[in-house]
Amino acid sequence: MPVLAQQTTAPSDAPSAQQPAQQPAPAESPQQPAPDAQQPGAGAQVHTGTSSGLEADERLQNLLADHQFLLLASQLDKLPQEQAQFYRGILANRSNDNKQSIELLEPLVDRVSTSGNFAQEKLLRKALAEDYLRSGDWIKAAKAYQTLDIRLQGHLSPDEVDEIEMPRKLLPLAADNPPMTVEPCDPFKLQVERNPLGLTDIPVFVDARPHAWMLDPTAPFNLISRSLAKEAGLKVSEQSTTIRTLTGKPIEMHVTVIPRFTIGGRLTFRNMTAFVFEDADYFYPETHYQVEGILGYPALAALGSLTITADATIEVRPTKQIEPAAKDDLLTTGAPFFLDGDQVIAAFGKAGEERMFAVDAAGQQTYLTARFYDEHSSDFASQKMELFTLPGPQALAPVSAYVAETVLLPVGPATVEIHYVPVLTQPVGSTALDDVYGLLGVDALDQLRAYTFDYRTMRFAVRTE
């Protein structure tokens, strides 16, 4: 029986398979809810009116924590000027508008730092650190993450400590690296392959030598294996650091600069920073697969728009093009998506009733969380519960789950069907897992004819035909 990805009635009134899925209106004009309307959640209520008894700042922070970016944006005009500036800056960070985020947040650093409001300071410093990192300003980013760690010790959750481990430890290695540049390139297509892990490998050239690197939109850095760096004659730093959150076990990392790096023989990067891992740390003995490199956010941002099709083709519309871009080059339909720490979060559903899902094109397993189950529990009343083990570098105990035979996801004007999806019945105790309605991995994305991430407009769209 199909299960809709969002509804506004109680679970006992769940829509039938024959009811049409609700479609979201354009994200630029989200529906304004009533002052005390309940927002989407797993039993939790986020109120927008003063009758809730919450201070305005706490209410806004609750919306941020719940990924309700569209609802928060609709309330900014009601705020005092400085408070509005603060949250506009945070939302610009989530929307990948790093330049605007920096312009809005930098003037507020001193005031927020002396206010004693550690929750606000954490939001501000984390957003600025991410802005500098995405902008390729290694020196400012390294300093920002170090300051965030030192000033807010004791105020960071275990999940937040894990989230900033890579940039906090790796960025000092790259502080002296030159800035990366990208040469303009017109749109192009390239054939890709699925590696033995079931993930996408993209053809690249490292100083004119052909290789295949794994695509990971959630990775904050580009990574390269020690053997490949040696083969290409790259200078690897003597200085190193040890991190554990990348693979779930301690691994030693160095840094290098790739003078010339090309994707698909078309898009050329100069002075690309890449962090070097030991081959054994990214070798999978079960499939005898050795990861040569990983393309993370720095490369994807330059690619601009990526459409991944069912016939193993990627269509690329670069951010910088030689000829003026066509009028229809920018994606304006589909669902808005956001960068929230190391997650890509997409808003699926009708305007004002969006449900937030993590989309991970480098994740191998799709599942829906307890938040989804709480809204659809009656759909599973006649099913048998089973145990499901969550994927990831950190070992987690199996959790109780059902299997949804068909889930209908409204993504802009299209409604897509995802089949045989585990649905967790209880929170697992991880903010990154529990605060969204589900995670769409490659096993779900592979069921689509094509899907697009457009980093220029921050839109995620699917192609059903």
N, C-alpha and C positions, 0 to 999 in steps of 0.2 A: 504494500500500500504506500503510495507516495506520501512524503511528509514535507509540508511547506517549511521553508527556512525561516519564516517569520510570521507571526500572527499577533493580533491585539486582544483576542478573547482569551478566556481562561482555558486551560488544557482540555477540560471536558467538552468545550465547544470547538475542538480542532476541526479545520476544514477538511472536506472530503477530497478524494483525488480528482473529482470532477470540477472543483472550484478553481477559477483562474488564479494564478499567482499574482500577488500585488507587485506593481512595478514602481521603482523609485523615480521621482521627478528630478530635474537637474539639481545638482548639489549646491549650486550657487544661491538657491532660494529655498532652504529647508523650511518645512512647515513649522510654524510656531505653536508649541503645545500650550495648553492651559497652564496657569501658574503653578498649580500643585499636581500636574499630571505625573503619573508614574512613568519612569523611563525604563527602557529595556533592561532586564537584569534577571539573575537567577534568584528571585525571592527578595533581592535588595531593592530599596527604593531610593531614587535620587530626586529630591524635590527642587523645584526652581522658584518657589515662592517663599516669602518671609515667614509664613506660618510654620515652616518646618523647624524653626528655632536655630538653624545653622547660620553662622556668619557667612557673608557673601563670599569671602575668599575660600572658606572651607567648602562651600557648595560648588564653586568653580573648580577647585582641585578634585572634588569627587567626580565631576564630569570628565576631567582629564584622565583620571585613573581608570574610568570606565570607558575610555576611548570615544566619548561622545563629542567628537570634535565639531561636527556640524551643528549640534545643538548649542555648544559653547559659542561658536561663531555668531549665532543668531542673537546672542545676548550682549555682545560687546558694546553696542551703542548705548546701553543702559548704565554702563559703568562709569565711575570717575575717570578722568583722563589718564592718570598715571597707571591705574589698575588696568584700564583697557589697553594701554601700551604694553604692559607686561604680558597679558594674555594674547594679544595680537602677535607678539614676538614668539611666544611658545607655539602658537598655531602655525606661524610661518615656518618654524623649525619642523613641525610635523608634516607640513605640506611641501617640504624640500625647497623652500624659498630661503636659502641660507643667507643671502645678501640682506634681505629685508629683516630677517630674524636678528642678525648681528646689529643692524642699524637701530632696531628698537630696544634690544636688550642690553647692549654695552653701556648706554648712559645710566642704566638702573643698577649696575653692579654694586657700587659703593652704598647706595641707600639700602638695598635689600640686604647686603652683608652686615650692616650695622643695626638692622631692625630686630634681630633676634628671631625672625621667622625662618626657621631652618627648612621648613617644607618649601617655602617660596625660593629660598636660596638654592636648594637642591635642584628644583625645576629649572631655574635660571642658569646655573653653572653647567648643568648637564646639557641643556639645549645649546648653549654657546660652545661647549666642547665639541658637540656633534657638528655644529655649523662649521667650525674651523677645520675639523677633520674632513668633512665632505667637500670643503673648498680647497683642500690640499695644502693648507697652511700648517705644516708639520710643527713649527716652533710654537705657535700659539696654541695648537691643539694639545701638544705635549704638556705645556705649562697648565692649560685649563684642566686637563684630567688629573694632573698631580695636585693642583689646588683643590679640586673637587674631593679627592680622596683624603687629603690632609684636613681640610676644614670641616668636613661632614662625617668624619669617623664617628661611629655610633649612631648615625642618623640614616645610614644606608642599609636596606634590607639585604639578606643573603643573595637574593636574585639580582639586586642592583650591584652588589659587589662583583658578582660573576659577570654581569653585563659589561662593566667597565674594565675588566681585567686585561683584555687584549689591548685596547688603545692605551691604557695607563702604562703598561709594561713595554709595548712595542714602539710607541711613538718616540720615546727618547733615542732609540736606535736610529731613527730617520731624521732627526732634527737638522742635520747638516745636508740632507739630500736636496738637489735642485728641484724646482717645481716641475710637475709633469705638464706637457703641452700636447694638444691633439690637432692634427692636420685636418682641414675641412675635407669632407667626402660626401658624394651624392648617395642617395639610397641604393641599397644592394641586397642581394639574397645570398645565402650560403647554406650548403648542406651540412647537417650535423649528425652525430651518432649517439646512440645510447651506450654508455659504458656498462660493464658487468654489474654495477650497483643499481642500474636502472635510471641513472641520471644523465644529463645532457653534457656531452663533450663538444667543444667548439674548436675548429681548426685555427691555429694561430702560428705566427712566425716569431721566434725569438732570435733577433739579429740574423734574419734570413734563414733560420733553420725551422722546418715544419714540426709542429707538435700539436697535441690535443689537450686543452685545459677544460676543467670542469666548471660549469656555470653555477654560481651561487649568489643570487640577488641579495641574500641577507648577510653576506660576509662584508665586514667593513674595510677589508684590505685585499689586495692581490697577493697570492702566495705562489712560491715556486720551490720545487724539490732541489735538494743539494746537488744531486747528480746532473740535473739539467742546467743548473747555474754553472757547474764546472764545465760541462760540455760546451756551453755558449761562451766560455771565457769571461764570465762576469766576476767582478771583485766582490767577495762576500766579507762582510764586516767581521773583525775579530771579536768585537763586543757581542754579547748574546744575553738573552733573558729566558726564563722558564715560565711557561703558561700551562694551565691545565684545562681550561674551559673549551678549547678548540676540539679536542678529541675525547675528553674525559679522563685523560691521564697526563702526567707531566711530560712536556716536550720542550726541547731547546730550540730557540728561534734566533736567527741572524737576519740581516737585511742586506739588500743589494739594490742597484739601479740598473735597469735594462735600457741601454741607449736608444734602441729602436725595437718597437714591438708592434706587430700588425695583426689585426683580426681579419680572417678570411681573405688575406691578401689585398684588402681594400683600405680599412681604417687604420691609420698609423699614429702611434703614440711615441713621444720622445721623452726620455728620462723617466720611465715608469718605475716607481718604487715598488718593490716586491719583497715580502718577508720570506725567509728561507727556512724550510723545515727539513729534517733528516728523512731520507727516503723510507726508512723502516717505520716512521711514525704515521705515514699515510699509505701503508701497504695493506691490502686485504687478502690474507692467505686463502680464504675460502674460495675466492674467485681468481686469485693470482693477479689482481689488478693493482697497479702502481699509479697513484695520482701524480701527474707531472706538474700540475699547477692549478690554481683556482682563480677564476675571474670573479672579483667581488664588485662592490659598489663603484669604486673609482673608474672601472672600465664600463660598467653598465650605464653610468650617468652620461658618458660620452657617446654611447651607442644611441641614446635618445629614446627611441621607440623600438621595441622588439616584439614581433609577432611570431610565435612559435606554432607551427602547423603540425597536423597529424602525419604528414608525409616527410617529417624530419627536415623541414626547411625553416630557416629563420629569416624573416624579412626585417631589415634594419633601416631606420630613418634617422641618421645621425643628428646630434644636436647642432653641429656646425656643418653646413652643406656648401658646396662650391656654387651651385646655381640657386637662385631664390626658390624657396620651398613652395610647392603647390598649395593652393588655398585649402584643399582637403587633407593636407599633410598632417595636421595636428588632430589628435583624437579628442573629441569633445563629448562623446557619448559614453555609455558604460557606467561603471561604478567608480566613485572617487576612492583613491587609496592613499595611505599615509605611511610615513616612516616613524615608527615609535620605538626608539632604541634599536634593537637588532631584529625587530619584527616589521614585516610589511602587512598593514592592516587595511582591509577593504570593507566598504560599507555596502551591504546588500540589502535591498528592500525598498519599500515605499518611503518617500520623503517624510521625515519626522518619526519613522518607525524602523529606521535602519538597524540591522544586526551586524556587528563587527566580527569579521573572520580574518584570521591570519592566513596569508597565501605564501607558501614556501615552495618555489620551483626547484629547490635542492633537498626537499624533505621527501622521504620515501613512503610515508604513511599518512593517510587522511583519517581524521576522526572528528566527532562532534563532542562538545564538552557537556558538563552537567547543566550549564546555563541553557543549552538547547534542550536537554532532556526535561528540565523543569517546565518548559512551555509546551512540551509534546508528550508528556508521560503517558497519557491515555492511549496514544497510538501504539504503545508497546505492551499493553495490559495482557494480551494473549500470547506474548512471545516468551521464550525461555532465555533467561539471563546466562551469560557466559563470561569467562575471564579474558581480559585484553591487556597485553603488555605494551605500554607506551614506548615508542622508539626514542632514541636520543643517546648522546654520549654518557649521560649519567643513568646508572641502573635504577629503575623504579619498580616497585612491587606491582604485580598484576592487579587490575582493578575490575570491578563488575561493569558489564556493558551489555547492551543489546546491539543488534545489527539492523539498520534501516535499509530495506531493500531498495528504495528509491527516495532521494531527497531532491526537492525542487528548489533551485537557487535563482532568485530574480537578480540579474546583473544588467542594470540599465534596461533597455527595451527588450532584452532577451531573457528567457527563462530556460535554464539548463537542468538536465537530469544527471545526478550523480548516484551511482548504484553501489550497494553493499558497503555501507559506511558504519563503522563502530560508533556507538553513542554511549558515552560514559554516564553513569548514573550518579556519581558523587564527585565533588572537587578532589583534586589530587594534591593540593597544598602548594602549588606553584603558581605564582601570579601570572607568568607568561602563558600558562596553559588554561587557567581557570577564568581569566578575565575576558576571554573572547568566546564566541559561540562555537568555534570549531577551527580546525586547521586543514587547509586544502593542500595536499602534497601532490607529487607527480602522478600517483595512482589515480587521483581525481582529475587532474589537468589532462592526463592522457585520454580521458573519455570525451574530450572536447575536440571539435574540428580544428579550432585554433584559438589562441588567447593572446592578448596584447598587454604589455606593460608600457605605457607611455610616460616616461619620467619628465617630459617637457610640460605636460598638462596634468600629471598625476592622476591618470585615468587607467582603469583596468577594464578590458572588454573581452567578450567571447564571440566566437563565430560559430553559429549553429548549422550553417549550410556550406 
